[in-house]
């Protein structure tokens, strides 16, 4: 997966609590397991006026112009700012895929659903938990000025804004290591490739019937 170290970006303010994974990516899009192409369906039911289908030309659908994701002033944001319990509901990994495919690299919220948070780390999306007061401050700043930016540094675990106000965040050291290096579970396994091959060769000698041709 793609590594993450730092980013400076504007923020997209999604001022809603308890945003579940069905709102992030509706169920009709879950038939695809390509991990790409889901960005156009991020927050689909809030974003479009008419229901969508997997594989259709979404450029022809009517938009809810007042929805924050459709507003021109927020089009370049790579940091998604949300409220508490973001990513609750079912465990669909597509929710994280759609956020990443749209172009977001960081999600900031007071709290996240556990499975959603785990899926973020496995796919290279950085979930940052800040307290309610700090999140309120960020919402106030970006609503006052859509060009307001923040700098996120994973190594130092800080979020710093253009007013020189900074916030620290916590992250498990192993998850931090994986994000900084772009390691998913497959990458971590392949670091032991030589030992795996050595084990397989020994197994062929002790249990040859496991490798017999059909």
N, C-alpha and C positions, 0 to 999 in steps of 0.2 A: 504494500500500500504506500501511498505518498507520505513522506515524512512531514512533520510540522515543527517549526522552530519559533518563528515570530511572524507578526503581521501588523500592518497599520491600515486601518479601514474605517469607513463610516459604519453606522449601525442601522439595522432595520428594526424598528420597534413594534413588536407584536404584543400589544397590551391586552393579553387574555390569559387567564389562569386555567390550569387543568386541560391544556391542549393535548388531546389524545392522538394516538398513532393513526386512527381512522380519519381524523381531521388533517393530519400531516399528509397522508397518502391513502385515499379510499380503496376499498377492497377490490374493486374491479380491475385494478392495475397489478394485483399481486400474482397474477398468472405468469408474469415474466420474471426470470431470475438472472437477467443480464447485468444487473447492477448499474446500468447506464440508461439514459433516456427518460428518467423519472422526474427530472427537474421541471419540466413543463407541467407536471401534475402536482407539484408541491402545493399544499393547501387548496386542492382542486375545487372543493365545494364552496369555499369562500372566494375563490379567485374568479370563477366563471359563473355566468348566469344560467347556463344550461348544463345538463349532465354530460359527462364525458365517457368515452369508451377506449379501451386499450387499442392502440394502433391507429387511431383516427388523427386527422389533421387538426391539431388544437389551435392553430393560428386563425382558424375560421370561427372559433367560439367567441361568444360575447363576454366581455369582461365586466366585473364589478369595479368600476373606476375608483370607488372610494376605498377599496381594500388596499392596505398598505403595500402589499407586494406588487400591486399594479401602478403605484405612483412613481412617476419618472424620477423624482428627487431621491428615491431610495434604490434605484436600479443597480448601482455599483457596490452596494454594501456586501461585505463578506463576513460580517459579524451579525448574528441574529440575536436580538435581545428579547427575552421572554419573561413570563411570570412563573409562579411556583407550580411544581408538579408537571413540568413539561415532559411530554413523551409518555404519559400514562396510557393505560389501556392494553391492547394486545401486544405481543412481543415481536411484531413484524419488523424485520431488518430493513425492509423497503423504506421505512420512515427515514432512517439515516441516509440510505442511498439517495433519496429524493432531495434531501437537504444539501448533501455534497454535490450532487449533479447540478443543482441550481447554481452553485458557486459559493455557498457559505463554507467557511473553514472553522468557525468558532460559534458556539451557542453559549450565551450567558443567561443564567436564571438563578433564582433563589434556591430551587431544588429541582431534581430530575427523577423520573421513575427509574428504578434500579436496572431493569433489563434494557431500557432505552439507553441509559448511560453506558452500560457495558457494550452495547452495539456500537456506540460512538467510538469508543477506544479501539474496537476491533477493526474499524473501517477508516480511521484517520481523522475523525471529527473531534475537536477538542471541546468538551463540555466544562464550563467554568461555573462554579457555584459561588455566588456572592450573597451577602446578607440583604434583607429587604430594603434597608436604608440606602445601601450602595446602588442597588438596582433601581430604586426610585430616582436617585440622583441622575443616573444614566438616562432614564426615560425623560426626565425633565430637560436635560441638555440636548438630546437629539430632537425632541419635539420643538424646542426653541430654535434650533438650527440644524437642518437636515445634513449640512456639510460637516457637522461635529465628528471628530475622529478619535479613535483610541488605538493605542499600541499595546499589543499582547506579546509577551515574551514567556515562552514555556520554560526555558532553562532557569530563569530567575523567578518564575511563577508570579508575574505581576501584570496588572492591567493599568495602563497609564494614559490619561487623557491629555488633550492639548492645553488644558489649564494647569498642567503639571500635578494634577491630583492622581494618586495611585492607590491601587487596591491589590492586596496579595490574595492568592488562592491556593488551596491545597490539592495535591494530586498524589496518588500512590506512586512510589518510586519506580516500580516495574512498568506501570502504564506510561509513565513519563519517558522511560528509556525506550519503550516500543514506539511511541509517537515521534520522539526525536530522531530515531533511526529508520522509521518507516517499516517496522516489523509487525506483520500480522502473525497468526498462529502457524501458518505454513512456513513463513520465513524463519521463525524460531525453530521449527522442526528440522528444516534443511540445514541449520547450523550443525546438526549432529548427523549429517548424511553419511560420513565415513563410518561412524559407529553403527548406523543402521545397516549399511552394506556388509560390514563385518559380521553382524549378528545374522543376517540372512545367509551368508556363506556357511557359517557354522551350522545353521538350521538345516541347510541342504544336506549336510553330512550326517546329522543326527536323526533327521526326520525327512528322508528323501521323498516319501510318499505324498508329502504336502505339495511337492512341486511336479508330480507326475503329470504328463500330458493327458488330456481327456481323450 
